[in-house]
Amino acid sequence: MKQMPMKHRSEAHVQTVMTNADSISRRSRRGVDSVLLNRHGLVEASITVHMDGETGLRELLEEARDEVAALGLTVLRQNVFGTSARHGAAPMILREIFGHVDWPVTWMEEGDSLGERLTGTRLYAVGGADVRRLRQSDQVVASVFADPYAEYCHVGGVVGLDLTADRQVQTRQVFERMEDVLGLGGMAFRHLVRTWFYNDRILEWYSGFNSVRTQFFRERGTFDGLVPASTGIGGSNYPGAALVADALAIRPHDADTPLVTVQEVASPLQCPATDYRSSFSRAVEIRAPDCRKLLVSGTASIAPSGETVRLDDVPGQVDLTLDVVGAQLRSRQMDWPDVVRAIAYVKRGVYAEAYHERMRARGLPRLPVVVTENDVCRDDLLFELEVDAWQGEAKG
């Protein structure tokens, strides 16, 4: 990877905390949180850059560049929230700052409210491993690396081939392209463990999207194996598609006796999403000999029977969501300090303070989080949260 310039800053502003028998380390400074998993000479990193409303895109991306360079890592996939990538200006700024961008990037625009401007970027990165880039139509859409147990494919920025087509046609094309990408990496659709779908004007057509997803899952036998954890959220995207998708797939080196396993994790406080015809798992757990990862799907204020509750009550919806996610963490012997990545989606920018206030009131730790303004898949849902949590050794 091309060497990137770094700003000079005092190391006094960087705090490093070691946890989980020193296999996981955390670096924090204003606006930047990095969590590193160290094992077998390989480092996996989750990097979150979350800036205030006065920070522009250039400053945001410079902070991300400096952190990647300081850690000496290779970026696998990146998301940029809360800023427009229309007309090519934002991608051009990204290339100017990083010098060379050969990883998948997904751009998500915020909503149109007049509240606080919310912005941030999320990067997955790795050190000590060879990274292969997978291309479709001359675009990098995936990064693949391996550890001693499995291969991992990070997919990003997948859109349909015909952006003038009907939304559901584009959805089908996205799934077909995702399958083709996995094939380029020597994987199959069954290796998917986590998906993210960003639907332009989601409230107008989420049911149609879910119908296409469900049909594709039936055709590929997904319901006979692992149904991926997922997030479905609203927001326009670059380059103006009806739908853009990200994904994570894992293929163990030994299919007969895999050293990495993935299993669905039920929610103690919510019914399976498939009960109300939404085709995703509430969470999945990835287990390796030296670590565990819990990937919690986008979670909102939904009752065990499947309906939206705490209507028109932003703090109440945040509280219930935190209850549900906390119960999922504890069901796998984890808790909030194990969270390494979080995205909080608010229907209106002004609702961001309700999230921060309820976290403080409950005495929960500050998470490595990006808060962004996007519609959730139901008009009466005001807040949604997704998290990843890591532990450095298998327990339980």
C-alpha positions in Angstrom: 0.0 0.0 0.0 1.2 3.5 -0.8 2.8 5.3 2.1 0.5 8.1 3.3 1.6 11.3 4.9 0.9 11.8 8.6 0.1 14.8 10.7 2.3 15.5 13.6 0.4 15.2 16.9 1.3 14.6 20.4 1.1 10.9 21.6 -0.3 12.3 24.8 -3.6 12.6 22.9 -3.6 8.9 22.2 -4.8 6.5 24.9 -4.2 2.8 24.5 -6.0 0.3 26.7 -5.2 -3.5 26.6 -8.0 -6.0 27.3 -8.7 -9.7 27.0 -5.2 -10.9 28.0 -3.6 -8.3 25.8 -5.0 -9.8 22.6 -7.3 -6.7 22.1 -6.0 -3.2 22.3 -7.9 0.1 22.0 -6.6 3.5 20.8 -8.6 6.6 21.5 -8.2 10.3 20.8 -10.6 13.0 20.0 -12.9 11.8 17.2 -11.0 8.6 16.5 -11.4 5.1 18.1 -9.5 2.1 16.9 -9.8 -1.5 18.2 -7.1 -4.0 17.3 -7.3 -7.8 17.6 -3.8 -9.3 17.7 -3.3 -13.0 16.9 -0.8 -15.2 15.1 1.1 -12.2 13.8 -2.0 -10.8 12.2 -3.8 -7.7 13.3 -7.5 -7.0 12.5 -8.7 -3.4 13.2 -12.0 -1.7 13.5 -11.5 2.1 13.0 -14.2 4.7 13.7 -13.8 8.4 13.0 -16.7 10.4 14.3 -16.6 14.2 14.0 -18.8 17.1 15.1 -21.0 19.1 12.9 -18.3 21.7 12.1 -15.9 19.2 10.6 -15.8 18.9 6.9 -15.3 15.8 4.7 -11.6 16.6 4.1 -10.8 16.8 7.8 -12.7 13.6 8.5 -10.9 11.6 5.8 -7.5 13.1 6.9 -8.1 11.7 10.4 -8.9 8.3 8.9 -5.8 8.4 6.7 -3.5 9.3 9.6 -4.9 6.5 11.8 -4.4 3.9 9.1 -0.9 5.1 8.4 0.0 5.2 12.2 -1.1 1.6 12.6 0.6 0.5 9.4 -2.5 -1.4 8.1 -4.2 -2.2 4.8 -7.8 -1.1 4.4 -10.3 -3.8 3.6 -13.5 -1.8 3.3 -14.8 1.7 4.1 -18.1 3.4 4.8 -18.6 7.1 4.8 -21.8 8.4 6.4 -23.5 11.8 6.4 -21.9 13.4 3.4 -22.8 13.6 -0.3 -20.8 11.8 -2.9 -22.8 13.1 -5.8 -21.1 14.4 -8.9 -17.9 12.7 -8.0 -16.5 15.4 -5.7 -16.3 13.3 -2.5 -14.6 10.3 -4.2 -12.1 12.7 -5.7 -11.3 14.1 -2.3 -10.9 10.6 -0.9 -8.4 9.8 -3.6 -6.5 13.1 -3.1 -6.1 12.4 0.7 -5.3 8.7 0.6 -3.3 8.9 -2.6 -4.5 5.5 -3.9 -7.8 3.9 -3.1 -8.0 0.2 -4.0 -10.6 -0.9 -1.5 -14.5 -0.9 -1.6 -16.1 2.4 -0.4 -19.7 2.8 0.3 -21.1 6.4 0.6 -24.3 7.1 2.5 -26.0 10.5 2.5 -27.8 11.8 5.6 -31.5 12.8 5.7 -32.8 16.3 4.9 -33.7 17.6 8.4 -32.3 20.9 9.7 -30.9 19.4 12.8 -27.3 18.7 13.7 -25.1 17.5 10.8 -24.0 14.0 11.5 -20.9 12.6 9.8 -18.4 9.8 10.2 -16.4 7.1 8.5 -15.8 3.4 9.3 -12.9 1.3 8.1 -12.0 -2.4 8.5 -8.3 -3.0 8.1 -5.7 -5.7 8.5 -2.0 -6.0 9.0 0.3 -9.0 8.6 -1.7 -10.6 5.8 -1.8 -10.5 2.1 -4.9 -8.8 0.7 -6.5 -9.7 -2.7 -8.8 -7.2 -4.4 -11.7 -8.5 -6.4 -13.1 -6.4 -9.3 -16.4 -6.1 -11.2 -16.8 -3.8 -14.2 -13.4 -2.3 -13.4 -14.5 -1.4 -9.8 -12.9 -2.9 -6.6 -15.9 -4.5 -4.8 -14.2 -6.8 -2.3 -11.0 -7.5 -0.3 -10.0 -11.0 0.7 -7.5 -12.1 3.3 -6.8 -15.3 5.3 -5.8 -16.3 8.8 -4.7 -19.8 9.8 -8.4 -20.9 10.0 -10.3 -19.4 7.2 -10.6 -16.9 4.3 -12.6 -13.6 4.8 -14.2 -11.6 2.1 -15.3 -8.0 2.8 -17.7 -6.8 0.0 -18.7 -3.2 -0.4 -20.4 -0.8 -2.7 -22.3 -3.3 -4.8 -25.1 -1.8 -6.9 -27.2 -3.2 -9.8 -25.9 -3.2 -13.3 -28.8 -1.1 -14.6 -29.5 1.9 -12.4 -32.4 2.9 -14.6 -34.2 -0.3 -13.9 -37.1 -0.9 -11.4 -36.0 -1.0 -7.8 -36.8 -4.7 -7.4 -34.9 -5.5 -10.6 -31.9 -3.6 -9.2 -32.3 -5.6 -6.0 -32.1 -8.9 -7.9 -29.1 -7.6 -9.8 -27.4 -6.7 -6.5 -27.8 -10.2 -5.1 -26.6 -11.8 -8.4 -23.5 -9.5 -8.4 -22.8 -10.3 -4.8 -22.9 -14.0 -5.6 -20.6 -13.4 -8.6 -18.1 -11.5 -6.3 -18.0 -14.3 -3.9 -17.3 -16.7 -6.7 -14.3 -14.6 -7.8 -13.0 -15.1 -4.3 -13.6 -18.9 -4.3 -16.7 -18.7 -2.1 -20.4 -19.4 -2.5 -23.5 -17.6 -1.4 -23.8 -19.9 1.6 -20.6 -18.4 3.0 -22.3 -15.1 3.7 -22.5 -14.3 7.4 -23.4 -10.5 7.5 -25.1 -8.1 5.0 -25.8 -4.4 4.9 -28.4 -2.9 2.6 -28.8 0.8 2.1 -32.1 1.5 0.3 -32.8 4.9 -1.3 -36.3 5.9 -0.1 -36.6 2.7 1.9 -40.1 3.5 3.3 -41.5 3.4 -0.2 -40.4 -0.1 -1.1 -38.9 -2.1 1.8 -41.5 -4.8 1.4 -40.6 -5.2 -2.3 -36.9 -5.4 -1.4 -37.6 -8.0 1.2 -39.7 -10.1 -1.2 -36.8 -10.2 -3.7 -34.3 -11.1 -0.9 -36.6 -13.8 0.4 -37.0 -15.3 -3.0 -33.3 -15.3 -3.7 -32.6 -16.9 -0.3 -35.1 -19.7 -1.2 -33.5 -20.3 -4.5 -30.0 -20.6 -2.9 -31.1 -22.7 0.0 -30.2 -20.0 2.5 -33.1 -20.9 4.9 -31.6 -24.5 5.1 -28.4 -23.1 6.6 -27.2 -19.9 8.1 -29.4 -16.8 7.4 -27.0 -13.8 7.6 -27.3 -11.1 10.2 -28.3 -7.9 8.4 -29.0 -4.2 8.5 -31.6 -2.6 6.2 -31.5 1.2 6.4 -32.6 4.2 4.3 -30.5 6.7 2.6 -29.3 7.8 -0.9 -26.0 6.6 -2.1 -23.2 7.0 -4.7 -23.8 6.6 -7.6 -27.5 7.1 -7.1 -28.7 3.5 -7.2 -31.9 2.2 -5.6 -29.8 -0.1 -3.5 -26.2 -0.5 -2.4 -24.9 -3.5 -0.5 -22.0 -4.5 1.7 -21.3 -8.0 3.0 -19.0 -10.3 4.9 -18.4 -13.9 3.9 -16.2 -16.5 5.6 -14.9 -19.8 4.1 -13.1 -22.1 6.5 -10.0 -23.8 5.1 -11.3 -27.2 6.1 -15.0 -27.6 5.3 -15.2 -31.0 7.0 -13.7 -30.0 10.4 -13.8 -26.2 10.3 -11.8 -24.3 12.9 -14.0 -21.3 12.4 -17.7 -21.7 12.9 -20.6 -19.3 12.5 -24.0 -19.8 14.2 -27.2 -17.8 14.5 -27.8 -16.1 17.8 -31.4 -15.6 18.9 -32.5 -12.4 20.6 -33.7 -13.0 24.2 -36.1 -10.1 23.9 -37.3 -10.2 20.3 -38.8 -12.8 18.0 -36.9 -14.0 14.9 -37.2 -11.4 12.2 -38.4 -14.2 9.8 -41.6 -14.4 11.9 -42.7 -11.2 10.3 -41.3 -12.0 6.9 -38.0 -10.2 7.1 -35.2 -12.5 6.1 -32.3 -12.0 8.5 -30.9 -13.3 11.7 -30.9 -11.1 14.8 -27.2 -11.8 15.3 -24.4 -14.3 14.4 -21.4 -15.5 16.4 -18.1 -16.3 14.7 -15.9 -18.6 16.8 -12.2 -19.3 16.1 -9.7 -21.0 18.4 -8.4 -17.7 19.6 -11.4 -15.3 19.4 -15.1 -14.8 19.3 -17.0 -12.1 17.4 -20.7 -11.3 17.8 -22.3 -9.3 15.0 -25.6 -7.9 16.0 -28.0 -6.9 13.3 -29.7 -3.5 13.1 -31.9 -3.5 16.1 -34.9 -1.2 16.9 -37.9 -0.8 19.2 -39.8 -3.9 18.2 -41.8 -6.0 20.7 -41.5 -9.8 21.0 -44.6 -10.1 18.9 -43.1 -8.1 16.1 -44.8 -4.7 16.2 -43.2 -1.3 16.8 -43.6 -0.1 20.4 -43.0 3.2 22.3 -44.4 5.2 19.4 -43.4 8.8 19.2 -41.0 8.3 22.2 -37.4 8.8 21.1 -35.8 8.2 24.5 -38.1 5.2 25.0 -37.2 3.6 21.7 -33.5 4.2 22.5 -33.9 2.5 25.9 -35.7 -0.5 24.5 -33.1 -0.9 21.8 -30.3 -0.8 24.3 -32.1 -3.4 26.4 -32.4 -5.7 23.4 -28.8 -5.3 22.3 -27.5 -5.6 25.9 -29.4 -8.9 26.3 -27.9 -10.2 23.1 -24.4 -9.4 24.3 -25.0 -11.0 27.7 -26.5 -14.1 26.1 -23.0 -14.8 24.7 -21.1 -13.9 27.8 -20.2 -10.4 26.4 -21.2 -6.9 27.5 -20.9 -3.3 26.3 -17.1 -3.0 27.0 -16.6 -5.7 24.3 -18.2 -3.6 21.6 -15.7 -2.6 18.9 -18.0 -1.0 16.3 -21.4 0.6 16.5 -23.6 2.6 14.1 -26.6 4.4 15.5 -29.2 5.5 13.0 -31.6 8.3 14.0 -34.6 9.4 11.9 -33.9 13.0 12.6 -30.5 14.5 13.4 -31.9 16.2 16.6 -32.6 12.7 18.0 -28.8 12.1 18.3 -28.8 13.7 21.7 -31.4 11.3 23.0 -29.0 8.4 22.2 -26.1 10.1 24.0 -28.2 11.1 27.0 -29.6 7.6 27.5 -26.1 6.1 27.2 -24.9 8.5 30.0 -28.0 7.9 32.1 -27.6 4.2 32.1 -23.9 4.4 32.9 -22.8 2.6 29.7 -19.3 3.1 28.3 -18.7 5.4 25.4 -18.8 3.3 22.3 -16.8 3.6 19.0 -19.9 4.8 17.3 -20.9 6.8 14.2 -24.4 8.4 14.7 -26.0 9.1 11.4 -29.4 10.4 10.1 -31.2 7.8 8.1 -34.7 6.3 7.8 -35.2 3.0 9.5 -37.3 0.4 7.6 -40.6 1.4 9.3 -41.8 5.0 9.4 -42.6 4.8 13.2 -39.1 3.5 14.1 -37.0 6.5 15.2 -33.8 4.8 16.2 -31.7 1.7 15.2 -28.4 0.4 16.5 -26.0 -2.2 15.2 -22.9 -3.4 17.0 -19.9 -5.8 16.7 -18.3 -7.2 19.8 -15.1 -9.1 20.1 -13.4 -11.2 22.7 -9.8 -12.4 22.4 -10.4 -16.0 23.4 -13.3 -18.4 23.1 -15.3 -18.7 26.3 -18.5 -20.3 27.3 
